[in-house]
Amino acid sequence: MSSDDLENYETAAELALYREYRDIVGLFQYVVETERRFYLCNKVDLNVRSAGTDVYFEVNMTDAWVWDVYRSARLVKTVRVVTFKDVNIEELAQDDAMPDIRVIRGR
């Protein structure tokens, strides 16, 4: 496989993922962004935890969709994320406006 073939495959996979996102974003209430992943979900619970002097975040999501081009199953019943990094949670507007994933992900 040439590097052009690989690049074309990755481009096609990312385009398919964006189209899937575009088609389902209206089904979800929240956008959750961690340092590793981007999620859409209908319920999110953020808890700040501490272990000694360290502070970390525990995020629990229900009925989630995961932005990950390499996952075969992106719809997940429950997700639990534990992280020491920032977590961004936004409630989606309940109108026809769709947030642009390229802006959210900084591309």
Long-range contacts (C-beta under 8 A, 24 or more apart in sequence): 10-69, 13-69, 14-69, 17-67, 17-69, 18-101, 20-74, 21-65, 21-67, 21-101, 22-98, 24-65, 25-92, 25-98, 25-99, 26-96, 26-98, 28-63, 28-65, 28-92, 29-91, 29-92, 30-61, 30-89, 30-90, 30-91, 30-92, 31-88, 31-89, 31-90, 31-92, 31-99, 31-104, 32-59, 32-61, 32-64, 32-87, 32-88, 32-89, 32-90, 33-87, 33-88, 33-89, 33-104, 34-59, 34-81, 34-83, 34-85, 34-86, 34-87, 34-88, 35-83, 35-85, 35-86, 36-83, 37-66, 37-67, 37-68, 37-81, 38-66, 38-67, 38-101, 38-104, 38-105, 39-64, 39-65, 39-66, 39-67, 39-79, 40-64, 40-65, 40-67, 41-65, 41-79, 44-89, 46-87, 46-89, 54-84, 55-84, 56-82, 56-83, 56-84, 57-81, 57-82, 57-83, 57-84, 57-85, 57-87, 58-82, 59-83, 59-87, 59-89, 67-101, 67-105
